[in-house]
Amino acid sequence: MRKNSLHFYRFKAPFRVPIRTPLIALNEREALIVEWQDMNGSTYYGECNAFNSDWYHFETIDKVEETLIKWFEKHEFVDFNSYPLCCELIDELIEYPNARSVMSMIFFQKFHELKPIEVAYGATINQNIEHYFKQYNGELPTRIKLKWHEEVNRDIDFLTEHYPQIQRAIDANGVLNHEHVSLLNTFKDEQFIYIEQPFSKYEDYFEHISALKLPVFIDESALNLEQIIQFNQHNLIDGVVIKPSRVGGIDKALEIIEYCREHQLKYVIGGMYEFGLSSYYTAYLAQQSSYPSDVTPSDYYFTEDFVVNSAKTQGHQIKYFPPIVDKDKLTK
């Protein structure tokens, strides 16, 4: 009897520069790589964006693996012969967006032709901004997003003075309150494109949004289309950071993109300290984003990857090729 098979692998690499954000300090990144072999003998891979611990989301790497094993037990002998059927069956994972996102990535490959992609370079910097510019090798991004820290105003001043042409944004990860509003307003400039997730609670946006003079995008609060609609209908936001792993996958991200376009709501695609497999799909979704998204060359965060064809800068753009997984680099 013909059947599908599901296998799990890991890949780990140190960050070139340790990550320091308002939420976590990271020295390395471990990823769960899922291999799907369908009953016709074709093989596809998905990269999970979850972390080892639940500092960012309740779905850890181990939880995603456990969830997918249980889901697979029901579908081992199903012929996934159409994209709508695949999306319908992985909706059973709707409460586990990281797990659903992995399978969404796998089935998107199965039914879509992947082509080379060119998108704008959007860097994210975790402090040490001057160190970043010493190592960028002449390839400037179109946008720089700064992770919030207590001296972020110095970073803004540095960019304004030395690189006024680069678009600027700040990611606050929801750690701000009313005391920060006056400082944020000093950053207002034609090149300052948005403050990302300034507050953690929905109520805080109601309370402080009228005093905030910067464009506001939500990230952690953009859990699904329904949440985004709620924020937008109350005129609390100017845009959305869409993370496929948070909303449940590529197909769900495309639904949100369609809503944003229909309602003149700006959007960018958010990265998750990804390796080359996942980052290709971030770039795919970012092709029509309102501003440069979280899209960086392959060697930006890591010196090692498990995909063969790396993403490289070409001026202010980054060119991606359809990812080919080097299975020899994966571990059980």
C-alpha positions as CSV (number, residue, x, y, z in Angstrom):
1,M,0.0,0.0,0.0
2,R,1.3,3.4,-0.9
3,K,1.9,5.9,1.9
4,N,3.5,9.1,2.9
5,S,6.5,9.4,5.3
6,L,7.6,12.1,7.7
7,H,11.1,12.6,9.1
8,F,12.6,15.1,11.5
9,Y,16.1,16.6,11.5
10,R,18.0,19.3,13.3
11,F,20.4,22.0,12.2
12,K,22.3,24.3,14.6
13,A,24.7,27.2,13.9
14,P,26.1,30.0,16.0
15,F,25.1,33.6,15.3
16,R,27.9,35.7,13.8
17,V,27.0,38.4,16.3
18,P,25.1,37.3,19.4
19,I,21.4,38.4,19.4
20,R,20.3,40.8,22.1
21,T,16.6,41.9,22.1
22,P,14.2,43.2,24.8
23,L,13.0,39.6,25.1
24,I,16.0,37.3,24.8
25,A,19.8,36.8,24.4
26,L,20.8,34.2,21.9
27,N,24.2,32.9,20.9
28,E,23.1,30.1,18.5
29,R,20.1,29.0,16.5
30,E,18.8,25.5,16.3
31,A,16.1,24.7,13.7
32,L,13.8,21.7,13.2
33,I,13.8,20.5,9.6
34,V,10.9,18.4,8.5
35,E,11.1,16.0,5.5
36,W,8.0,14.9,3.8
37,Q,8.1,12.1,1.2
38,D,4.8,11.7,-0.5
39,M,3.3,8.4,-1.8
40,N,4.6,9.2,-5.3
41,G,8.2,9.3,-4.1
42,S,8.7,13.1,-4.2
43,T,10.5,14.7,-1.2
44,Y,10.0,18.2,0.2
45,Y,11.4,20.0,3.2
46,G,10.0,22.5,5.7
47,E,12.0,24.7,8.2
48,C,10.3,25.3,11.6
49,N,10.7,28.8,13.1
50,A,10.1,27.7,16.7
51,F,12.8,27.9,19.4
52,N,14.1,25.4,21.9
53,S,12.3,27.1,24.8
54,D,9.0,28.9,25.0
55,W,10.4,32.4,25.4
56,Y,8.7,33.6,22.2
57,H,5.8,31.1,21.7
58,F,4.3,28.1,23.5
59,E,5.3,25.9,20.6
60,T,8.8,24.8,21.1
61,I,10.8,22.7,18.6
62,D,9.9,19.5,20.6
63,K,6.2,20.5,20.8
64,V,6.0,21.1,17.0
65,E,7.6,17.6,16.4
66,E,5.1,16.0,18.8
67,T,2.2,17.8,17.2
68,L,3.2,16.8,13.7
69,I,3.6,13.2,14.6
70,K,0.1,13.0,16.0
71,W,-1.3,14.8,12.9
72,F,0.6,12.5,10.5
73,E,-0.8,9.4,12.1
74,K,-4.2,10.3,10.7
75,H,-2.9,11.1,7.3
76,E,-0.2,8.6,6.5
77,F,-2.2,7.0,3.7
78,V,-3.9,10.1,2.4
79,D,-3.2,11.2,-1.2
80,F,-2.4,14.9,-0.9
81,N,-3.2,15.5,-4.6
82,S,-4.4,19.1,-4.6
83,Y,-3.3,22.3,-2.9
84,P,-6.8,23.1,-1.6
85,L,-6.9,19.6,0.0
86,C,-3.5,20.2,1.7
87,C,-4.6,23.5,3.1
88,E,-7.8,22.0,4.4
89,L,-6.1,19.1,6.1
90,I,-3.4,21.2,7.8
91,D,-6.2,23.4,9.1
92,E,-6.5,20.7,11.7
93,L,-3.2,22.3,13.1
94,I,-4.8,25.8,13.3
95,E,-4.1,26.0,17.1
96,Y,-0.4,25.2,16.4
97,P,0.7,27.9,13.9
98,N,4.4,26.9,13.9
99,A,3.5,23.3,13.1
100,R,1.0,24.3,10.5
101,S,3.5,26.7,8.9
102,V,6.0,23.9,8.4
103,M,3.5,21.8,6.5
104,S,2.3,24.9,4.6
105,M,5.8,25.4,3.4
106,I,6.1,21.8,2.3
107,F,2.8,21.7,0.4
108,F,3.4,25.2,-1.2
109,Q,6.5,23.7,-2.8
110,K,4.6,20.6,-4.0
111,F,2.1,22.7,-6.0
112,H,3.9,25.8,-7.0
113,E,6.9,26.4,-9.4
114,L,9.7,28.1,-7.4
115,K,11.7,30.8,-9.3
116,P,14.6,33.1,-8.5
117,I,13.5,36.1,-6.4
118,E,14.9,39.6,-6.1
119,V,13.8,41.8,-3.2
120,A,15.0,44.8,-1.2
121,Y,17.6,44.3,1.5
122,G,16.1,45.0,5.0
123,A,18.6,44.6,7.8
124,T,17.8,44.2,11.5
125,I,20.4,45.3,14.0
126,N,20.6,44.3,17.6
127,Q,22.7,47.1,19.1
128,N,26.4,47.5,18.1
129,I,25.3,49.5,15.1
130,E,28.7,51.0,14.3
131,H,30.2,47.4,14.3
132,Y,27.6,46.4,11.7
133,F,28.7,49.2,9.3
134,K,32.3,48.2,9.7
135,Q,31.5,44.7,8.3
136,Y,28.8,45.4,5.7
137,N,31.4,45.2,2.9
138,G,29.9,48.1,0.9
139,E,26.5,46.5,0.5
140,L,24.0,48.9,2.2
141,P,20.5,47.8,3.0
142,T,17.5,49.8,1.9
143,R,16.0,49.7,5.4
144,I,17.5,49.2,8.9
145,K,15.3,48.1,11.8
146,L,16.8,48.6,15.2
147,K,15.9,46.4,18.1
148,W,14.8,48.6,21.1
149,H,17.3,49.3,23.8
150,E,17.8,52.1,26.3
151,E,20.2,54.0,24.1
152,V,18.4,53.5,20.8
153,N,18.2,57.2,20.3
154,R,22.0,57.2,19.8
155,D,21.5,54.7,17.0
156,I,18.9,56.8,15.4
157,D,21.2,59.8,15.6
158,F,24.0,57.8,14.0
159,L,21.8,56.7,11.1
160,T,20.4,60.2,10.6
161,E,23.9,61.7,10.5
162,H,25.8,59.1,8.5
163,Y,23.2,57.3,6.4
164,P,20.3,59.6,6.0
165,Q,19.1,57.8,2.8
166,I,18.4,54.5,4.6
167,Q,14.8,54.0,5.8
168,R,14.6,53.5,9.6
169,A,12.3,51.5,11.9
170,I,12.4,50.4,15.5
171,D,11.1,47.0,16.9
172,A,10.1,47.4,20.5
173,N,8.7,43.9,21.1
174,G,5.9,45.4,23.2
175,V,8.1,46.6,26.0
176,L,7.2,50.3,25.8
177,N,4.6,52.4,27.8
178,H,3.3,55.9,27.9
179,E,6.6,57.2,29.3
180,H,8.3,56.4,26.0
181,V,5.9,58.3,23.7
182,S,7.6,61.6,23.9
183,L,11.0,60.1,23.0
184,L,9.5,58.1,20.1
185,N,8.0,61.3,18.7
186,T,11.5,62.9,18.4
187,F,12.3,60.2,15.8
188,K,9.6,61.5,13.4
189,D,11.3,61.9,10.1
190,E,10.4,61.2,6.4
191,Q,12.9,58.3,6.6
192,F,11.4,56.8,9.8
193,I,8.9,54.4,8.4
194,Y,7.3,52.7,11.5
195,I,7.6,51.7,15.2
196,E,7.0,48.0,15.4
197,Q,4.9,46.6,18.3
198,P,5.4,49.5,20.7
199,F,2.9,48.1,23.3
200,S,2.0,44.6,24.4
201,K,-1.6,45.0,25.3
202,Y,-4.5,46.0,23.0
203,E,-5.8,48.4,25.5
204,D,-2.5,50.4,25.5
205,Y,-3.0,51.2,21.8
206,F,-6.3,52.7,22.5
207,E,-4.8,54.7,25.4
208,H,-1.7,56.0,23.7
209,I,-2.1,55.9,20.0
210,S,-3.4,59.5,19.7
211,A,-0.3,60.9,21.3
212,L,2.1,58.8,19.2
213,K,3.1,60.7,16.0
214,L,4.9,57.7,14.3
215,P,3.4,55.1,12.0
216,V,2.6,52.0,14.1
217,F,2.9,48.4,12.9
218,I,1.9,45.4,15.0
219,D,3.9,42.2,15.1
220,E,3.3,40.0,18.1
221,S,-0.3,41.2,18.2
222,A,-0.9,40.1,14.6
223,L,-1.8,36.6,15.5
224,N,-4.3,36.1,12.7
225,L,-6.5,37.9,10.3
226,E,-9.2,38.5,12.9
227,Q,-6.8,40.3,15.3
228,I,-5.5,42.5,12.5
229,I,-9.1,43.4,11.4
230,Q,-9.9,44.4,15.0
231,F,-6.9,46.7,15.2
232,N,-7.5,48.2,11.8
233,Q,-11.3,48.8,12.3
234,H,-10.4,50.9,15.3
235,N,-7.8,52.9,13.4
236,L,-5.0,51.8,15.8
237,I,-2.4,50.8,13.3
238,D,-0.8,51.9,10.0
239,G,0.5,48.5,9.1
240,V,1.3,44.9,9.9
241,V,4.4,42.8,10.2
242,I,3.2,39.4,8.9
243,K,5.1,36.4,10.2
244,P,4.1,33.2,8.4
245,S,5.1,31.0,11.4
246,R,2.8,33.1,13.6
247,V,-0.2,33.2,11.4
248,G,0.0,29.5,10.4
249,G,1.9,29.5,7.1
250,I,2.3,30.8,3.6
251,D,-1.4,30.4,2.6
252,K,-2.6,32.3,5.7
253,A,0.0,35.0,5.1
254,L,-1.3,35.5,1.6
255,E,-4.8,35.9,2.9
256,I,-3.6,38.7,5.2
257,I,-1.7,40.3,2.4
258,E,-4.9,40.4,0.3
259,Y,-6.8,42.0,3.2
260,C,-4.1,44.6,3.6
261,R,-4.2,45.5,-0.1
262,E,-8.0,45.8,-0.1
263,H,-8.0,48.0,3.0
264,Q,-4.9,50.2,2.2
265,L,-3.1,48.8,5.2
266,K,0.7,48.6,4.8
267,Y,2.6,45.4,5.5
268,V,6.0,43.9,5.6
269,I,7.1,40.3,6.1
270,G,8.9,39.4,9.3
271,G,11.8,37.1,9.6
272,M,12.6,34.7,12.5
273,Y,16.4,34.4,12.5
274,E,15.9,31.9,9.7
275,F,18.2,29.7,7.6
276,G,18.0,29.6,3.9
277,L,15.0,27.4,3.4
278,S,12.6,29.5,5.4
279,S,14.1,32.8,4.3
280,Y,13.4,32.0,0.7
281,Y,9.6,32.0,1.5
282,T,10.0,35.2,3.5
283,A,11.5,36.8,0.4
284,Y,8.7,35.3,-1.7
285,L,6.0,36.9,0.4
286,A,8.0,40.2,0.6
287,Q,8.1,40.8,-3.2
288,Q,5.2,43.3,-3.0
289,S,5.6,44.5,0.6
290,S,5.0,48.2,1.4
291,Y,8.6,48.6,2.7
292,P,11.7,46.4,2.7
293,S,11.0,43.3,4.8
294,D,13.2,41.3,7.1
295,V,15.2,39.9,4.2
296,T,19.0,39.5,4.5
297,P,21.8,37.7,2.7
298,S,22.6,34.1,3.8
299,D,25.7,35.1,5.7
300,Y,24.0,37.9,7.7
301,Y,23.2,35.9,10.8
302,F,25.1,32.7,10.2
303,T,28.3,31.5,8.5
304,E,26.7,28.1,8.0
305,D,23.5,26.9,6.3
306,F,21.9,23.7,5.2
307,V,20.8,25.0,1.8
308,V,23.2,24.8,-1.2
309,N,22.4,28.0,-3.0
310,S,22.9,31.1,-0.8
311,A,21.1,34.4,-1.1
312,K,23.5,37.2,-2.1
313,T,23.4,41.0,-2.3
314,Q,23.2,42.8,-5.6
315,G,23.4,46.5,-4.8
316,H,20.4,47.3,-2.5
317,Q,18.7,44.0,-3.5
318,I,19.1,40.4,-2.5
319,K,18.7,37.6,-5.0
320,Y,17.3,34.2,-3.8
321,F,17.2,31.0,-5.7
322,P,14.8,28.1,-5.0
323,P,16.4,26.4,-2.0
324,I,18.1,23.0,-2.3
325,V,18.6,21.2,1.0
326,D,22.0,19.5,1.7
327,K,20.7,16.6,3.7
328,D,24.2,15.7,4.8
329,K,24.3,18.8,7.0
330,L,21.2,17.7,8.9
331,T,21.3,15.6,12.1
332,K,18.8,13.3,13.6
